[in-house]
Amino acid sequence: MTHASPSPDDGALLPLDAVRERPAPVPARPAKGVPEPAAVLPVARVAVDTPLPHLDRPFDYLVPATVDADAVPGARVRVRFAGKLVDGFLLERLEASEHEGKLARLEKVVSPEPVLTPEIVALARAVADRYAGTLADVLRLAVPPRHAKVEAEAVPPSPDAGPPDGPEPAREAGPGPWTDYPDGESFLAALAEGLSPRAVWTALPGTGEGGPQWATAVAVAVRETLRGGRGALVVLPDGKDVTLADAALSAALEPGAHVALTADLGPAERYRRWLRVLRGQARAVVGTRGAAFAPVRDLGLAVVWDDGDDLHAERLAPYPHTREILALRAYQSRAGLLIGGYARTAEATQLIATGWAGTIAAARETVRTRAPRVRPAGEDSELARDEAARAARLPSLAWRALRTGLTAGPVLVQVPRRGYLPALACQNCRAPARCGHCSGPLALRGGHAAPYCRWCGRIAGQWRCAACGGVRVRAQVIGARRTAEELGRAFPSVQVRTSGKDGVLATVGAARALVVATPGAEPVAEGGYAAAVLLDGWALLGRPDLRVAEETLRRWMNAAALLRPQAELVVLADSSVLAVQALLRWDPVTHAERELADRTELGFPPAVRMATLTGSPAAVREMLGEVVLPEGAQVLGPVPVDSPRGDQVRERAMLRVPRGAGSALAAALKGAVGVRSARKAPEVVRVCIDPLDVI
């Protein structure tokens, strides 16, 4: 620091010797306990990790000179907030703060690694506003916990970085499965040119040498995106799908060009791969819903497969959906978006109807040659030959399909529920069997066990039906294990394999076998299944759910897509049901368009925006009285709902607004939650925007 010399007037007041002997001024030092601020950009704007909704905004802190070099935007920091040390992310450095008072200092820079990029900050903010949540809640989903040992590892040279002045090389060229789609090659060309096409893709059924064709098609789209010099992100429902896509990407891309992110990797390995993406060593990512926030550099394509799967809906607040996250990210990053699946959701159809996305589908002639031959068990001709077919769980048509299919290879049997006997009903009148003590549902643990209550655990040895007085029970929906036992006795010389919650099979061989699987756990058969039977269709279609028809068709088509072309598929449901008709024609597009039209007429999502408020009756009614809803909002309820613990009275209210007022509804609910948080309301009201379980 330089100091000005004394003025002539000052020197004239003292003798010359005194002026010469006077010591130079000492630089001013900060008061004790106050750190010296950084010389440049001394203010840090920090996103504090706090669960309080009314404090959902960044706060300014003073950057001490001792941590100036490490306090970079995106770094993890610790600050003092409300008297406690809490974690946070440094968003940006500023010259000055708008805060008029004294600024607290950054207590510590946990790591200088800039783990939070500006793109992810903007995305997290948009997701929080879309779902009436807080930035801190979204950042917990977006950034994995730190693993110090992994972070300290030496950064290896990137073999896949490519030349600095060009895109990454690819192993092979060619459109692959996209030749079966009239618009497929133009979609790939747009990606290779660095453009941002948005499309809803109705995939063809069938498997190839490397497994399902959709995985190969996704890998080709990612390859073309990397050829255009941009990154790619693929989000799938579960680990089984990630394994298939990972293998396809490994065959299409250069070694090290992509990483797979799943929860079963463990914290260290997951963080190691995540850092490779952050540091630009990997340009493509494939993973489950947590990978939607992966920090891919210069994103050019985001892919979500099977967006109707409920695994894409986050279980933690603010409960975002993968499809909506990637749509927001594609919009903000000016990237392409591909929503694919064998079936189609009403939400994806809405994007097409508004013109925001186009369509990619194969010609009807191609679909007919690739789709299986579907036979509903409730056909009149079949009932005429088999009078007991309507009541039998496996009518003669299903037995014939299984027997014929086993001569050519493995056959698939899809069971709607896992377990042995999930629920029981009266054998005479089919009324649900209830516990005489607590009215809970009865079930069996095994074929020779006595019924027990799934709520209170009591044995119902003397059960009697309250409706007709019957004393015998039957299974409402027989589970996978019981079905496997029955089929094993019917086909004693055939191996029976199960795939479900107790263990999911990824693949099965081409040898003859009976594969009993629950929806979503169907393994891929080498060369495809020779036949399949979809059991208990009425159990899927009879659920009280807004999306029951859409979800049933999705589960059926996902299983049917694993069959060989023109293989026989038997579905145990009435052919007059719209979902069965769509399966017969292999026409999910018309079914989705009809579903969207029906929901538009009835005022259900996605034609409107809807939110649910769930909590104690007093808390829900209090919040309804305080929230300022946008014009045109409707309040439905509140009505009682089941409590997860079973010992609390819970109610739920639904709020419905026109689609254009969705942002206003989210802002109003977020403001009401913030007011309750500021006054420390004792009861929490759960807010969920566009939930899957509307009904």
C-alpha positions in Angstrom: 0.0 0.0 0.0 1.4 3.4 -0.9 1.1 6.5 1.3 1.0 10.2 0.4 4.0 12.3 1.6 3.3 15.1 4.2 2.2 18.4 2.7 4.5 21.5 2.9 2.1 23.0 5.4 2.4 20.0 7.7 6.2 20.2 7.6 6.2 23.9 8.4 4.6 23.2 11.8 7.5 21.1 13.1 11.2 21.4 13.2 13.1 19.8 10.3 14.6 17.2 12.5 11.3 16.2 13.9 9.9 15.8 10.4 12.8 13.6 9.4 12.4 11.4 12.5 8.6 10.9 12.4 7.8 7.2 11.5 5.8 6.4 8.4 2.1 5.8 8.9 1.2 2.1 9.6 -1.5 0.6 7.2 -4.9 0.2 8.8 -5.7 -3.4 9.9 -9.1 -4.9 10.2 -10.5 -5.1 13.7 -9.8 -8.2 15.7 -11.9 -11.1 14.4 -12.8 -9.4 11.1 -11.0 -11.0 8.2 -9.4 -9.0 5.5 -11.7 -9.1 2.4 -10.5 -10.2 -1.0 -9.1 -7.4 -3.1 -11.2 -8.2 -6.1 -14.9 -9.3 -6.1 -15.1 -9.5 -2.3 -18.8 -10.5 -2.1 -20.0 -14.1 -2.6 -23.6 -14.8 -3.4 -24.4 -18.2 -1.8 -27.3 -20.6 -2.1 -27.7 -21.8 1.4 -28.9 -25.3 2.1 -31.9 -24.5 4.2 -35.3 -26.3 4.2 -37.3 -23.2 5.0 -39.4 -22.1 2.0 -39.5 -18.4 3.0 -35.7 -18.2 2.8 -35.5 -19.6 -0.7 -33.2 -16.9 -2.1 -29.4 -16.4 -2.3 -27.5 -14.5 0.5 -24.4 -12.4 0.3 -21.2 -13.1 2.3 -17.8 -11.6 2.6 -15.0 -13.5 0.9 -11.9 -13.5 3.2 -8.6 -13.0 1.4 -7.4 -16.3 2.8 -9.9 -18.2 0.7 -9.9 -15.9 -2.3 -8.3 -18.4 -4.7 -10.6 -21.3 -3.7 -13.9 -19.4 -3.6 -14.8 -19.9 -7.2 -18.4 -20.0 -8.5 -19.9 -23.4 -8.2 -17.7 -24.4 -5.2 -19.1 -26.0 -2.0 -18.8 -23.6 1.0 -19.9 -23.5 4.6 -21.4 -20.4 6.1 -23.0 -19.3 9.3 -26.8 -19.1 8.9 -29.2 -18.4 11.8 -26.4 -19.1 14.2 -25.5 -22.5 12.7 -22.8 -23.7 10.3 -24.6 -24.9 7.2 -23.6 -26.0 3.7 -24.1 -24.0 0.5 -23.0 -23.4 -3.0 -21.2 -20.2 -4.1 -23.2 -18.9 -7.1 -21.2 -15.9 -8.1 -18.6 -13.2 -7.0 -19.6 -9.6 -6.9 -17.9 -6.2 -6.4 -20.6 -5.0 -3.9 -23.7 -6.2 -2.1 -27.1 -4.6 -2.0 -27.3 -5.5 1.7 -26.9 -2.4 3.8 -25.8 -4.1 6.9 -22.6 -5.9 7.9 -21.9 -9.1 5.9 -20.9 -12.3 7.6 -17.9 -14.1 6.1 -17.5 -17.4 4.4 -16.4 -19.8 7.1 -14.9 -22.3 4.8 -14.5 -23.4 1.2 -15.2 -27.1 1.4 -13.7 -27.8 -2.0 -12.5 -25.6 -4.8 -14.1 -28.0 -7.4 -16.8 -26.0 -9.2 -19.5 -28.7 -8.9 -22.4 -26.4 -9.7 -22.4 -25.0 -13.2 -24.4 -22.0 -14.2 -26.6 -24.2 -16.5 -27.6 -26.5 -13.7 -28.3 -23.5 -11.4 -30.7 -22.1 -14.0 -32.3 -25.5 -14.5 -32.7 -26.1 -10.8 -34.3 -22.7 -10.3 -36.7 -23.4 -13.2 -37.6 -26.8 -11.8 -38.2 -25.4 -8.3 -40.5 -22.7 -9.7 -42.3 -25.2 -11.9 -43.1 -27.5 -8.9 -43.6 -24.9 -6.2 -40.4 -26.1 -4.4 -37.2 -24.6 -3.2 -33.8 -24.3 -4.9 -32.1 -26.2 -2.0 -34.4 -29.2 -2.5 -33.7 -29.4 -6.2 -29.9 -29.0 -5.7 -29.9 -32.0 -3.4 -31.2 -34.0 -6.3 -28.9 -32.4 -8.8 -25.5 -32.5 -7.1 -24.3 -35.8 -5.5 -22.7 -35.8 -2.1 -18.9 -35.0 -2.1 -16.4 -37.8 -1.9 -13.2 -36.2 -0.8 -10.9 -39.1 -1.8 -12.3 -39.3 -5.3 -12.1 -35.6 -5.7 -8.5 -35.6 -4.8 -7.6 -38.3 -7.3 -5.4 -37.1 -10.2 -7.3 -36.1 -13.2 -6.3 -38.6 -15.9 -5.9 -37.5 -19.5 -9.1 -37.7 -21.4 -8.9 -40.3 -24.3 -12.2 -39.1 -25.7 -11.7 -35.4 -25.7 -11.1 -35.4 -29.5 -9.2 -32.7 -31.4 -9.6 -29.2 -29.9 -10.9 -27.8 -33.2 -13.4 -30.5 -34.2 -16.0 -32.9 -32.9 -15.4 -36.3 -31.4 -14.7 -39.2 -33.8 -17.2 -42.0 -34.0 -16.6 -45.7 -34.6 -19.1 -46.2 -37.4 -21.6 -44.4 -39.5 -25.0 -45.3 -40.8 -28.6 -44.6 -39.5 -29.1 -48.1 -38.1 -32.7 -48.7 -36.9 -33.7 -45.2 -38.0 -34.1 -46.4 -41.6 -37.4 -47.9 -40.5 -38.8 -44.4 -39.8 -39.6 -42.0 -42.6 -38.3 -39.0 -40.6 -35.5 -40.9 -38.8 -32.6 -40.0 -41.0 -33.6 -36.3 -41.2 -33.6 -36.3 -37.4 -30.1 -37.7 -37.3 -28.9 -35.2 -39.9 -30.2 -32.3 -37.8 -28.3 -33.6 -34.8 -25.1 -34.0 -36.8 -25.4 -30.4 -38.0 -25.7 -29.1 -34.4 -29.4 -28.3 -34.7 -31.9 -28.9 -31.9 -34.8 -31.1 -33.2 -37.6 -32.1 -30.7 -39.6 -35.2 -31.4 -41.9 -37.8 -29.8 -40.8 -41.2 -31.0 -43.1 -44.3 -31.2 -40.6 -47.1 -31.4 -41.1 -50.3 -33.3 -41.3 -53.6 -31.4 -38.8 -56.3 -31.7 -35.2 -57.3 -30.7 -32.0 -57.7 -32.6 -28.7 -59.4 -32.0 -27.8 -56.8 -29.4 -31.2 -56.7 -27.7 -34.1 -54.3 -28.1 -33.8 -52.1 -31.2 -34.6 -48.9 -29.2 -31.3 -49.1 -27.4 -29.4 -49.2 -30.7 -31.4 -46.4 -32.1 -30.7 -44.2 -29.0 -27.0 -45.0 -29.3 -27.0 -43.9 -33.0 -28.7 -40.6 -32.1 -26.1 -40.0 -29.4 -23.3 -40.8 -31.8 -24.6 -38.2 -34.3 -25.0 -35.6 -31.6 -21.3 -36.1 -30.6 -20.4 -35.9 -34.3 -22.0 -32.5 -34.3 -19.7 -31.4 -31.5 -22.3 -31.4 -28.7 -23.0 -33.5 -25.7 -25.9 -36.0 -25.0 -27.9 -37.2 -22.1 -30.1 -40.3 -21.9 -32.4 -41.0 -18.9 -34.1 -44.4 -18.5 -36.5 -45.8 -16.0 -34.4 -48.5 -14.3 -31.0 -50.2 -14.1 -32.0 -53.0 -16.5 -32.6 -50.4 -19.3 -29.4 -48.6 -18.4 -27.4 -51.9 -18.9 -29.0 -52.3 -22.4 -28.3 -48.7 -23.4 -24.8 -48.7 -22.0 -23.9 -51.8 -24.1 -25.3 -50.1 -27.2 -23.4 -46.9 -26.5 -20.2 -48.8 -26.0 -20.6 -50.4 -29.4 -21.4 -47.1 -31.1 -18.9 -44.6 -29.4 -15.2 -44.4 -28.9 -14.0 -45.8 -25.6 -14.5 -43.5 -22.7 -16.9 -41.2 -24.6 -19.8 -41.9 -22.2 -20.5 -42.9 -18.6 -23.4 -44.7 -16.9 -24.8 -43.2 -13.7 -27.0 -45.4 -11.5 -27.7 -45.6 -7.8 -26.2 -49.1 -7.4 -22.7 -47.9 -8.3 -22.0 -46.7 -4.8 -21.2 -43.1 -3.7 -17.5 -43.2 -4.6 -17.8 -44.7 -8.1 -20.9 -42.6 -8.9 -19.1 -39.4 -7.9 -16.0 -40.4 -9.8 -18.1 -40.8 -13.0 -20.0 -37.6 -12.3 -16.8 -35.7 -12.0 -15.7 -37.0 -15.4 -18.8 -35.5 -16.9 -18.2 -32.2 -15.0 -14.6 -32.0 -16.2 -15.5 -32.6 -19.8 -13.8 -36.0 -20.0 -17.1 -37.7 -21.0 -19.5 -36.1 -23.4 -22.5 -38.4 -23.1 -24.3 -39.8 -20.0 -26.8 -42.6 -19.6 -28.6 -43.2 -16.3 -31.7 -43.2 -14.2 -33.8 -40.2 -13.2 -31.0 -38.7 -11.1 -28.9 -38.3 -14.2 -31.3 -35.7 -15.6 -29.2 -33.0 -13.9 -25.8 -34.4 -15.0 -23.5 -31.5 -16.0 -23.0 -32.4 -19.6 -21.1 -29.7 -21.4 -22.8 -28.0 -24.4 -25.8 -30.3 -24.3 -27.1 -31.1 -27.8 -29.6 -33.9 -27.1 -31.7 -35.1 -24.2 -33.4 -38.4 -24.4 -36.1 -39.9 -22.1 -37.3 -43.4 -22.8 -40.7 -44.8 -21.6 -41.7 -41.5 -20.0 -44.9 -43.1 -18.7 -43.0 -45.3 -16.2 -43.7 -44.0 -12.7 -40.0 -44.5 -11.9 -39.4 -41.2 -13.7 -41.3 -39.4 -11.0 -39.1 -38.3 -8.2 -40.1 -39.4 -4.7 -38.5 -36.5 -2.9 -39.7 -32.9 -2.8 -40.6 -31.1 -5.0 -41.5 -34.3 -6.8 -40.3 -33.4 -10.4 -40.8 -35.7 -13.4 -37.9 -36.5 -15.7 -39.8 -35.6 -18.8 -40.5 -32.1 -17.5 -36.9 -31.6 -16.3 -35.5 -32.5 -19.7 -38.0 -30.4 -21.5 -37.0 -27.4 -19.4 -33.4 -28.2 -19.9 -33.8 -28.6 -23.7 -35.6 -25.2 -23.8 -33.0 -23.4 -21.7 -29.9 -25.0 -23.4 -31.4 -24.9 -26.9 -30.9 -28.6 -27.2 -32.7 -31.3 -29.0 -35.2 -33.6 -27.1 -36.3 -37.1 -27.9 -39.2 -38.7 -25.9 -39.4 -42.4 -26.9 -41.4 -45.4 -26.0 -43.5 -48.3 -27.5 -46.6 -46.6 -26.1 -47.3 -42.9 -25.9 -48.4 -40.8 -22.9 -51.0 -38.0 -23.0 -48.3 -35.6 -21.9 -46.1 -36.4 -24.9 -49.2 -36.1 -27.1 -49.9 -32.7 -25.6 -46.4 -31.5 -26.7 -47.2 -32.6 -30.3 -50.6 -30.9 -30.2 -49.1 -27.6 -29.2 -46.5 -27.8 -31.9 -43.6 -27.9 -29.5 -42.4 -31.3 -30.7 -42.8 -33.3 -33.9 -43.4 -37.1 -34.4 -41.3 -40.0 -35.5 -43.2 -43.1 -36.3 -42.9 -46.0 -38.7 -45.3 -46.7 -41.6 -48.2 -49.0 -40.9 -46.9 -51.6 -43.3 -43.7 -51.8 -41.3 -45.6 -52.0 -38.0 -47.7 -54.9 -39.2 -44.7 -56.9 -40.1 -42.9 -56.3 -36.8 -45.8 -56.5 -34.3 -47.0 -59.8 -32.7 -50.4 -61.4 -33.5 -52.6 -60.5 -30.5 -55.5 -62.7 -29.4 -57.9 -61.6 -26.6 -59.2 -64.4 -24.5 -62.6 -62.9 -24.4 -63.5 -63.3 -28.1 -66.9 -64.7 -28.8 -65.5 -67.5 -31.0 -63.2 -68.6 -28.2 -66.0 -68.5 -25.7 -68.1 -70.7 -27.9 -65.4 -73.3 -28.0 -64.5 -73.0 -24.3 -67.5 -72.2 -22.1 -65.3 -71.9 -19.0 -62.9 -69.4 -20.6 -64.6 -66.4 -19.1 -64.1 -67.5 -15.5 -60.8 -69.5 -15.9 -57.6 -67.8 -15.1 -55.8 -69.6 -17.9 -58.3 -70.5 -20.6 -57.6 -73.1 -23.3 -56.5 -70.4 -25.7 -53.6 -69.4 -23.3 -52.7 -73.0 -22.8 -52.5 -73.6 -26.5 -50.3 -70.5 -27.0 -47.9 -71.6 -24.3 -47.7 -75.2 -25.6 -47.1 -74.1 -29.2 -44.6 -71.4 -28.2 -42.5 -73.8 -26.1 -41.8 -75.9 -29.2 -39.9 -73.0 -30.7 -38.3 -71.3 -27.7 -38.9 -69.4 -24.5 -42.4 -68.0 -23.7 -43.3 -65.1 -21.5 -46.1 -64.9 -18.9 -46.7 -61.4 -17.5 -48.4 -61.3 -14.0 -49.7 -57.9 -12.8 -48.6 -58.5 -9.2 -45.5 -60.0 -7.5 -45.6 -62.3 -4.5 -47.7 -65.4 -3.8 -51.3 -64.4 -3.1 -51.3 -60.6 -2.6 -55.1 -60.3 -1.7 -58.1 -62.5 -1.2 -61.8 -62.4 -2.0 -64.8 -64.5 -1.2 -65.0 -67.5 -3.5 -68.8 -67.2 -3.8 -69.5 -63.4 -4.4 -65.9 -62.1 -5.1 -66.2 -59.5 -2.3 -62.8 -58.5 -0.9 -61.9 -60.5 2.2 -61.6 -58.2 5.2 -60.3 -58.7 8.7 -63.0 -59.0 11.3 -60.9 -56.9 13.8 -59.7 -53.9 11.8 -61.3 -54.4 8.3 -57.8 -54.7 6.8 -57.3 -56.8 3.6 -56.5 -60.5 4.0 -53.7 -62.3 2.2 -51.8 -65.6 2.3 -48.1 -66.1 2.8 -48.2 -69.5 1.0 -50.4 -72.1 -0.6 -51.2 -74.0 2.7 -51.0 -71.1 5.2 -54.0 -69.6 7.0 -55.2 -66.1 5.8 -53.8 -63.2 7.8 -54.5 -59.5 8.0 -52.0 -57.2 6.2 -52.8 -54.4 8.6 -52.9 -55.9 12.1 -51.3 -59.3 11.4 -54.0 -61.4 13.0 -54.8 -64.9 11.7 -58.3 -65.1 10.2 -58.9 -68.8 10.8 -62.7 -68.4 11.3 -63.3 -65.9 8.6 -66.8 -65.5 7.2 -67.8 -63.2 4.3 -69.9 -60.2 5.5 -71.7 -60.0 2.2 -72.9 -63.6 1.6 -71.7 -65.6 4.6 -69.3 -67.7 2.6 -66.3 -69.2 4.4 -64.0 -70.0 1.4 -61.6 -67.5 -0.2 -59.8 -67.2 -3.5 -57.0 -65.0 -4.8 -58.0 -61.7 -6.3 -54.8 -61.5 -8.2 -52.4 -64.4 -8.0 -48.8 -63.4 -7.8 -45.8 -64.4 -9.8 -44.5 -67.2 -7.5 -47.9 -68.9 -7.3 -48.3 -68.6 -11.1 -44.8 -70.2 -11.5 -45.8 -73.1 -9.3 -49.0 -73.7 -11.3 -47.2 -73.6 -14.7 -44.4 -75.8 -13.3 -46.9 -78.5 -12.5 -48.6 -78.1 -15.9 -45.3 -78.3 -17.8 -43.1 -80.5 -15.6 -40.3 -80.9 -18.2 -39.9 -77.2 -18.8 -37.7 -74.9 -16.8 -39.7 -72.1 -15.1 -37.9 -68.8 -14.3 -39.3 -65.8 -12.4 -38.3 -62.2 -12.6 -39.6 -59.6 -10.2 -38.9 -57.9 -6.9 -37.0 -60.8 -5.5 -34.6 -60.8 -8.5 -34.8 -59.2 -11.9 -33.4 -61.2 -14.8 -31.7 -59.2 -17.5 -31.7 -61.8 -20.2 -32.7 -65.4 -20.9 -31.3 -67.8 -23.5 -33.0 -69.1 -26.6 -33.8 -72.5 -25.1 -37.4 -73.4 -24.3 -38.4 -72.0 -20.9 -41.4 -70.5 -19.1 -40.5 -67.0 -17.9 -43.0 -65.5 -15.3 -42.4 -61.8 -14.8 -44.1 -58.8 -13.3 -44.5 -55.6 -15.4 -41.1 -53.9 -16.0 -39.1 -56.9 -15.0 -39.4 -58.9 -18.2 -36.0 -60.2 -19.3 -34.8 -59.9 -22.9 -34.9 -63.3 -24.6 -32.2 -64.2 -27.1 -33.9 -63.9 -30.5 -37.2 -62.8 -28.9 -39.9 -64.8 -27.2 -41.8 -67.4 -29.2 -45.1 -66.5 -27.5 -46.5 -64.6 -24.5 -49.6 -64.5 -22.3 -50.7 -61.4 -20.4 -52.6 -62.5 -17.3 -55.3 -60.8 -15.3 -55.9 -57.9 -17.6 -59.0 -57.0 -15.6 -56.8 -56.4 -12.5 -54.8 -53.8 -14.4 -57.8 -52.1 -16.0 -59.9 -52.1 -12.8 -57.6 -49.9 -10.7 -59.1 -46.5 -9.6 -56.5 -44.4 -11.5 -56.8 -41.6 -14.0 -54.0 -43.2 -16.1 -55.2 -46.8 -15.8 -55.9 -47.3 -19.5 -52.7 -45.6 -20.6 -50.6 -47.4 -18.0 -52.1 -50.8 -18.9 -51.4 -50.4 -22.6 -47.9 -49.3 -21.8 -47.2 -52.4 -19.7 -48.7 -54.7 -22.3 -46.8 -53.1 -25.2 -43.5 -53.2 -23.3 -43.9 -56.9 -22.8 -45.2 -57.6 -26.3 -42.3 -55.7 -27.9 -40.0 -58.5 -26.7 -41.7 -61.1 -28.9 -40.5 -62.3 -32.3 -42.3 -60.7 -35.3 -45.8 -62.3 -35.8 -45.4 -64.4 -32.6 -48.7 -65.2 -30.8 -49.7 -63.0 -27.9 -52.7 -63.8 -25.7 -54.2 -61.1 -23.5 -56.7 -62.0 -20.9 -59.1 -59.1 -21.3 -62.3 -58.3 -23.2 -61.7 -57.2 -26.8 -64.2 -54.3 -26.5 -61.8 -52.4 -24.1 -60.1 -49.5 -25.9 -56.7 -50.5 -24.5 -57.1 -54.0 -25.9 -58.2 -52.6 -29.3 -55.1 -50.4 -29.4 -52.9 -53.5 -28.6 -54.7 -55.5 -31.3 -53.9 -52.8 -33.9 -50.6 -51.9 -32.3 -51.8 -48.3 -32.5 -50.7 -46.4 -29.3 -50.9 -43.0 -31.1 -54.7 -43.1 -31.7 -55.2 -44.3 -28.1 -53.1 -41.5 -26.7 -54.9 -38.9 -28.8 -58.3 -40.2 -27.6 -57.0 -40.2 -24.0 -55.9 -36.6 -24.4 -59.3 -35.6 -25.9 -61.1 -37.2 -23.0 -59.0 -35.6 -20.4 -59.4 -32.2 -22.1 -63.2 -32.6 -22.0 -63.2 -33.7 -18.3 -60.6 -31.1 -17.2 -57.8 -33.4 -16.2 -54.0 -33.1 -16.7 -52.2 -32.5 -19.0 -55.0 -30.4 -20.5 -55.0 -28.4 -17.2 -52.6 -27.9 -14.4 -53.5 -29.5 -11.1 -52.0 -29.4 -7.6 -52.8 -31.4 -4.5 -52.5 -30.2 -0.9 -52.2 -33.1 1.6 -52.0 -32.9 5.4 -54.1 -32.8 8.5 -57.7 -31.5 8.0 -57.0 -28.3 9.9 -53.7 -27.5 8.1 -55.2 -28.1 4.6 -58.2 -25.9 5.3 -56.0 -23.2 6.8 -53.8 -23.1 3.8 -56.8 -23.1 1.4 -58.1 -20.0 3.3 -54.8 -18.2 3.0 -53.6 -18.9 -0.6 -54.4 -16.4 -3.2 -55.3 -18.5 -6.2 -55.1 -17.3 -9.8 -58.3 -16.4 -11.7 -60.3 -19.4 -12.9 -58.9 -21.8 -10.2 -61.2 -24.5 -8.9 -60.9 -26.1 -5.5 -62.0 -29.8 -5.3 -62.4 -31.3 -1.9 -60.8 -31.7 0.6 -61.5 -35.4 1.0 -60.1 -38.1 3.4 -57.1 -40.1 2.1 -55.2 -43.0 3.5 -52.3 -42.1 5.8 -48.9 -43.9 5.3 -48.8 -44.6 9.0 -52.5 -45.6 9.3 -52.9 -43.7 12.6 -53.3 -40.2 11.3 -56.3 -38.4 9.8 -55.3 -37.0 6.5 -57.1 -35.0 3.8 -56.3 -33.9 0.3 -57.6 -31.0 -1.7 -57.1 -30.6 -5.4 -56.6 -27.3 -7.2 -57.3 -27.0 -10.9 -56.4 -24.1 -13.2 -56.1 -23.7 -17.0 -52.8 -24.8 -18.4 -51.7 -21.3 -19.1 -52.1 -20.4 -15.4 -49.8 -23.2 -14.2 -46.9 -20.9 -13.3 -49.3 -18.6 -11.4 -50.6 -21.5 -9.4 -47.2 -22.7 -8.5 -46.1 -19.2 -7.4 -49.2 -18.8 -5.3 -48.7 -22.2 -3.5 -45.1 -21.5 -3.0 -45.9 -18.1 -1.4 -48.5 -19.7 0.9 -46.0 -22.4 2.0 -43.5 -19.7 2.6 -45.9 -17.7 4.8 -46.7 -20.8 6.9 -42.9 -21.5 7.2 -42.2 -17.9 8.3 -44.7 -18.0 11.1 -43.5 -21.5 12.1 -46.8 -23.4 11.5 -46.7 -26.6 13.4 -48.1 -28.8 10.6 -46.6 -29.3 7.1 -48.9 -29.4 4.1 -47.5 -31.4 1.2 -47.8 -29.6 -2.2 -47.5 -31.7 -5.3 -47.9 -30.2 -8.8 -49.4 -32.5 -11.5 -49.1 -35.7 -9.4 -49.3 -39.1 -11.1 -52.0 -40.2 -8.6 -54.6 -37.6 -9.3 -57.4 -40.1 -8.7 
